[in-house]
Amino acid sequence: MLRFDDKVAIVTGAGRNLGREYALLLASRGAKVVVNDLGVPISDSEDVGSSSVSDPAADVVAEIVAAGGEAVANRDSVAAPEGGEAIVQTALDAWGRVDIVVNNAGQVRMGAFADFPEAHVDTLLATQLRGHLNVSRPAWRAMTKTGGGRFVNVSSGSAWGLAGGAVYGMVKMGVIGLTRSMAAEGRLERFCIRRPGSSATWRRAPTRSSSSAPRRTSRATASRSATSTARRTRARCRPATTRSS
Ligand SMILES: NC(=O)c1ccc[n+]([C@@H]2O[C@H](COP(=O)([O-])OP(=O)(O)OC[C@H]3O[C@@H](n4cnc5c(N)ncnc54)[C@H](O)[C@@H]3O)[C@@H](O)[C@H]2O)c1
């Protein structure tokens, strides 16, 4: 069974519904979990989401602890950069690292395209798109110091077209573009990953900054470049210490 022992996970919007399930599953498999949730009304097409009405993060933390797991609550909003920083800092304060981020929080607004309120556009952009950025960037910076990590960004089938969900589909397609580009840049970052079953401590290979990377235009060329970069990375990552030495 896939286990996450000693891993630190952040799950945003984890107080209820899908996010709660992700948090409970990760905790049941050994992860230490930051349960983030602002506690807004459950979203649908109504103009809701501006005020906190409950503390669902605390409820999920209590569930995890009662089951023998480890978790801490965070109630910051993913919609602001300082909220994202605070969410990541909660993991660093509690356990000194972050290994997994599940970007799940997001408010849903549906409505006819032509008359869709600007306020709803702002809500979708802030929570569903910038929310992913606001948490992922500080988490990425923390991960570079500990050898890498994993991101799970929640999108939706609406990205492929849904009547009454044009703006929701727009931001969810944005999540896909963001995720694919994060994956591409993650390979170029040359994270050295600890090998499963090894006690070796791996040091990071010298990094070529992404700004100095050659510009590529075709997808095939970019893919070949990423593959060869990954090969070079594996070749250059060497254990700093090993069990025998
Ligand atoms: N439910 C579905 O059928 C479905 C389908 C496809 C994609 N999704 C996506 O999955 C994710 C979760 O869906 P859900 O149905 O569980 O949503 P939900 O609205 O039931 O729950 C979202 C949780 O996020 C929290 N939240 C909202 N804004 C926040 C903010 N700014 N900062 C921190 N927490 C915040 C809420 O308090 C709530 O507990 C969303 O991104 C949604 O777009 C859902």
The ligand as an SDF file (V2000), in Angstrom:
LIG
                    3D

 44 48  0  0  0  0  0  0  0  0999 V2000
  -17.5810   18.6660   -6.0520 N   0  0  0  0  0  0  0  0  0  0  0  0
  -17.4070   18.3740   -7.3560 C   0  0  0  0  0  0  0  0  0  0  0  0
  -18.2070   17.6730   -7.9950 O   0  0  0  0  0  0  0  0  0  0  0  0
  -16.1690   18.8730   -8.0700 C   0  0  0  0  0  0  0  0  0  0  0  0
  -15.9240   18.4970   -9.3920 C   0  0  0  0  0  0  0  0  0  0  0  0
  -14.7640   18.9480  -10.0400 C   0  0  0  0  0  0  0  0  0  0  0  0
  -13.8720   19.7600   -9.3620 C   0  0  0  0  0  0  0  0  0  0  0  0
  -14.1560   20.1510   -8.0900 N   0  0  0  0  0  0  0  0  0  0  0  0
  -13.1820   21.0130   -7.4090 C   0  0  0  0  0  0  0  0  0  0  0  0
  -12.7590   20.3350   -6.2480 O   0  0  0  0  0  0  0  0  0  0  0  0
  -12.4670   21.2640   -5.2220 C   0  0  0  0  0  0  0  0  0  0  0  0
  -13.2720   20.9260   -3.9780 C   0  0  0  0  0  0  0  0  0  0  0  0
  -14.6330   20.8090   -4.3250 O   0  0  0  0  0  0  0  0  0  0  0  0
  -15.7500   20.6510   -3.2010 P   0  0  0  0  0  0  0  0  0  0  0  0
  -17.0210   20.3030   -3.9110 O   0  0  0  0  0  0  0  0  0  0  0  0
  -15.2620   19.7710   -2.1090 O   0  0  0  0  0  0  0  0  0  0  0  0
  -15.8470   22.1870   -2.6970 O   0  0  0  0  0  0  0  0  0  0  0  0
  -16.6330   22.7870   -1.4550 P   0  0  0  0  0  0  0  0  0  0  0  0
  -17.1130   24.1570   -1.8200 O   0  0  0  0  0  0  0  0  0  0  0  0
  -17.6540   21.8120   -0.9400 O   0  0  0  0  0  0  0  0  0  0  0  0
  -15.4920   22.8990   -0.3210 O   0  0  0  0  0  0  0  0  0  0  0  0
  -14.4310   23.7710   -0.5150 C   0  0  0  0  0  0  0  0  0  0  0  0
  -13.7880   24.0440    0.8300 C   0  0  0  0  0  0  0  0  0  0  0  0
  -12.8000   25.0520    0.5940 O   0  0  0  0  0  0  0  0  0  0  0  0
  -12.9070   26.0670    1.5830 C   0  0  0  0  0  0  0  0  0  0  0  0
  -12.4610   27.3310    0.9990 N   0  0  0  0  0  0  0  0  0  0  0  0
  -13.1340   28.1040    0.1260 C   0  0  0  0  0  0  0  0  0  0  0  0
  -12.4390   29.1990   -0.1550 N   0  0  0  0  0  0  0  0  0  0  0  0
  -11.2820   29.1160    0.5510 C   0  0  0  0  0  0  0  0  0  0  0  0
  -10.1450   29.9590    0.6490 C   0  0  0  0  0  0  0  0  0  0  0  0
  -10.0760   31.1130   -0.0230 N   0  0  0  0  0  0  0  0  0  0  0  0
   -9.1150   29.5560    1.4340 N   0  0  0  0  0  0  0  0  0  0  0  0
   -9.1840   28.3940    2.1350 C   0  0  0  0  0  0  0  0  0  0  0  0
  -10.2640   27.5610    2.0810 N   0  0  0  0  0  0  0  0  0  0  0  0
  -11.2970   27.9310    1.2830 C   0  0  0  0  0  0  0  0  0  0  0  0
  -14.3680   26.0800    1.9830 C   0  0  0  0  0  0  0  0  0  0  0  0
  -14.5590   26.6070    3.2920 O   0  0  0  0  0  0  0  0  0  0  0  0
  -14.7860   24.6150    1.8630 C   0  0  0  0  0  0  0  0  0  0  0  0
  -14.6790   23.9270    3.0890 O   0  0  0  0  0  0  0  0  0  0  0  0
  -12.7600   22.6440   -5.8050 C   0  0  0  0  0  0  0  0  0  0  0  0
  -11.5580   23.1840   -6.3280 O   0  0  0  0  0  0  0  0  0  0  0  0
  -13.7310   22.3450   -6.9210 C   0  0  0  0  0  0  0  0  0  0  0  0
  -13.7230   23.3530   -7.9020 O   0  0  0  0  0  0  0  0  0  0  0  0
  -15.2680   19.7180   -7.4360 C   0  0  0  0  0  0  0  0  0  0  0  0
  1  2  1  0
  2  3  2  0
  2  4  1  0
  4  5  1  0
  4 44  2  0
  5  6  2  0
  6  7  1  0
  7  8  2  0
  8  9  1  0
  8 44  1  0
  9 10  1  0
  9 42  1  0
 10 11  1  0
 11 12  1  0
 11 40  1  0
 12 13  1  0
 13 14  1  0
 14 15  2  0
 14 16  1  0
 14 17  1  0
 17 18  1  0
 18 19  2  0
 18 20  1  0
 18 21  1  0
 21 22  1  0
 22 23  1  0
 23 24  1  0
 23 38  1  0
 24 25  1  0
 25 26  1  0
 25 36  1  0
 26 27  1  0
 26 35  1  0
 27 28  2  0
 28 29  1  0
 29 30  1  0
 29 35  2  0
 30 31  1  0
 30 32  2  0
 32 33  1  0
 33 34  2  0
 34 35  1  0
 36 37  1  0
 36 38  1  0
 38 39  1  0
 40 41  1  0
 40 42  1  0
 42 43  1  0
M  CHG  2   8   1  16  -1
M  END
$$$$
